[in-house]
Every structure is written in structure tokens, then in C-alpha cells.
Amino acid sequence: MQPKVCIFGGTGFIGRHLCEHLHGSGIQTVVTSVSPDRTFLANFAPSVQAFTLSDEHLWEHVATATSVIHLGARSKPGTSWNSPTYEIAHDVVPVTRTIGQVIDINPRCSIIFASSGGQIYGTGHSRPIPESAPARPPTAYALGKLLIEQALEFYGRTHGTAISILRIANPVGRWQVGRRHGFVSAAVQAALQGTELKIFGEGRNSRDYFDVDDLAALLLRLATTGQGTRGVFNIGTGRATTELDVINSVERLLGRRINYTVAPARPFDLPYAVLDPTHSRQRLGWNPNPSVEALIAKIAPAIEAIEDNPADALPHEGLQGN
């Protein structure tokens, strides 16, 4: 059977990169969201079809998909961070209902769910965190992701569906620029445009950055050849990088100073969120480039192009940095 991929949240940050990879590989692909970005697809992945969640034709494609990838998220760590009721209503219920519908229609497809990296494991860590570490969600956002994971594991046991849960750390890429962006992109943008960069706490929070194109390549491989892959997998590098490390690297590589201010730490910021990728390396062949310097050099030209042509700054939705 020829592979066919359906992506929920398909034109968010990760989805854009994935759609480019799938289009380049000639894989039949369908994306859906509340409002899919058809302009992006027409320009960068024209073979990918887009449907809204309310389009009845969407489910005809779901019924024949070999893999379904769920990337959509309506919240991020700071969204009503101490309100489980909000998170359950806005993410847990919609996501579990949607994936339940997918399984009812097409139980033989494989499902890949993009979960949270460090947020799932919570505080108290100082070394790369393995999947065997207990889940201690410090925010409603993380609790919501864990509840979804547990619901999907239940579906896998009761329906026999192959379900892969990816606990994703901090991907970086060119489609992260726009109304919202991760810290590496924000630092590069501040350096190039001379804008102010705000950091929270002392700038020593450790994060786990990697190239989102490495993640897109992994998702493509899992969606087309990983039909039997099941389980929970950390998607990170094991390399800790602080905000001050990022700022120093950007200033050194781009030769520009960054004007940054320090604000009080927020209750949902983790001091350490770095993942141990050993299991994913062994089971999935996951081998990302851990060089933050390479990421900076890769995304800087895209941000410079946007500086010259502001209309090119496309907003994004989807998974946030953890």
C-alpha cells in the first residue's frame, strides 16, 4: 500500500517544515486545522491538500490514511498555567475526541502524537531526563499533554492501533519567525533588527534545542516506514543551552549586540528541561544536529529576508518550546 499521511495542525510551525519534506518526497498528504494556511501550501508544498476540521471530505481521507500525525495545540505552558479545567476543555477533550474518531474510522492506521518534552517531567532535574523518569507535570499545559498520552495509550491497548508519542524538546527553524517565536529565533531577530529581547529569571534556564528539519525527517520516516513503532520517545539532544548561551552565540556569530532586559522568573518556566535521547536513537534512529551555532547560522538569512520584506513574516501556530 502506498503511504498516505494526514496531519492535524498541519500548517503550524512544525507542520510547515513537515509539509515541505512530504511534498519533496512525493508522499500523498492531507492537512487540516481550524484555518489551514493554503497560501503557504500553494507556495511551498503545492501537492498537499488542505481541509478545515468541519469539512466532511476530510474524514474520507482519514479513512484511507496509513498514518495520522497530530501536531495541533491550542495552548502553551503559560496559557492558564494553573487551570486544569481550561486545559481539559481546550486541548484534552478536543484532541482525544478527534483521535478517537480517527481510530473508529481507521483503526489500522498508525498515529503519531506530538507531546511536550521537559514540561511533562517537571522540576528537580540536573541531567538529561530519560523516558523512565516519573511524569510530574508542573503546569496545566503539561497535565493536559499527559492526560492525552494516557488516553492514547488506552486506545492502543483496546483497539490495537500503533501509537507513537513524541515528547518534543525545543525545535528551531525558519518558519518559527512571526507573531510568536522560540528563544533562538527571538534572539536572532533582536540582533538583526535592533529590537529589545526579554529574558525571564537570570537567563540560566537550560533548554534542549535542535533543528526542526531533523524532526520533520523523522516524522516522514515514521509515517512512511514505521507502521509498527509504538511507545513514548524523547525528541531532544541531551545538550543543555541557557538563554545567556544563546545570546552569546548570536552576538559572536552575527557580530551584533543584543539589547536584552531581565524580567522576574515566571511560575511556569523550568530551570532545566533537557531530554535524554538514547531510547529514540536506538529505536527510531534519531540523530539530530545538537549545534545551536549551526541553527543560528541557518535561520539568520531567513530572518534577514523577513526584515527586508515584512509581508513575508508568516504567523505560526502549534507546538511551543518547552
ABEGO torsion letter per residue (X at the ends): XBBBBBBBGAABAAAAAAAAAAAAAGBBBBBBBABBBAAAAAAABAABBBBBAABAAAAAAAAABABBBBABBABBAABGAABAAAAAAAAAAAAAAAAAAAAAABAABBBBBBBBBAAAAEBGBABBBBAABBBBBABAAAAAAAAAAAAAAAAAAAAGBBBBBBBBBBBBBAAABEABBBAAAAAAAAAAAGBBBBBBEAGABBBBBBBAAAAAAAAAAAAAAAAABBEBBBBBAGBBBBAAAAAAAAAAAAGBBBBBBBBBBBAABBABBBBBAAAAAAAAGBBBBABAAAAAAAAAAAAAAAAABAAABBBBBEBBBX
